[in-house]
Amino acid sequence: MSSANLLSSAADRPQLSETSFNRRLSILVGGSLLTFTAAVVLRLGLGATPYATMDSAGRTMGFNDPLSWEHYGIMVRNFRPADFFRTEHGYDWLLLVMHAMGGWLLLARSSASARVTRWFFALQAAIFPIGLMLVWLPPIMFVAMFGTSSDREGFIDIPYILFVSQSTWVLVSLAITFFLRGPGLGMAKIWRALGEARRAFGQRFVEVVR
């Protein structure tokens, strides 16, 4: 192999390393998608479960009744996929599309630059502002669930799917924005362009006024 080929190969290795690492970040997208799916299945499954439903120990699923692991199984069994396609879940459909697009951007070979991908994930906080405000909520809810201290009220009294899934997605998106290897957001160029546009507009305004 010639020296030129060796240099070319060495130059390509960092790029391949960055691409490989960025693709691994899709695992975070998969984790968020799993959280989203679980939130949809549990909430809609609970909505289709009568209050008087009991597990094998005779524990009901009333408004303030603590939920057991068997209750969660009942919720999963009562989930009907068709319920997710009601128009009231339109915002959740958008979240699902964002997951698909984010995964594709991370896994694609050369269809999009790292900067485009970074901007996509950075803007998720603006698309889902409630998720940004509640990024602290999912860990608390997961602890309550695994500590078997959650009840039906915790699912019904709040927009459960929105709070849990959007918050998790925004948290994941912010992490990917910072972890992604490659060029940054290019904010310095944007601020310079905005400054030049402001000066040009001011100059034009003065000319018109004169």
Buried (B, 14 or more C-beta within 10 A) or exposed (E): EEEEEEEEEEEEEEEEEBBEEBBEBBEBBEEBBEBBBBBBBBBBBBBEBEEEBBBEEEBBBBEEBEBBEEBBEBBEEBBEEEBBEEEEBEBBEEBBEBBEBBBBBBBEEEEBEBBEBBBBBBEBBEBBEEBBBBBEBBEEBBEBBEEEEBBBEBBEEBEBBBBBBBBBBBBBBBBBBEBBBBEEEEEEEEEEEEEEEEEEEEEEEEEEEE
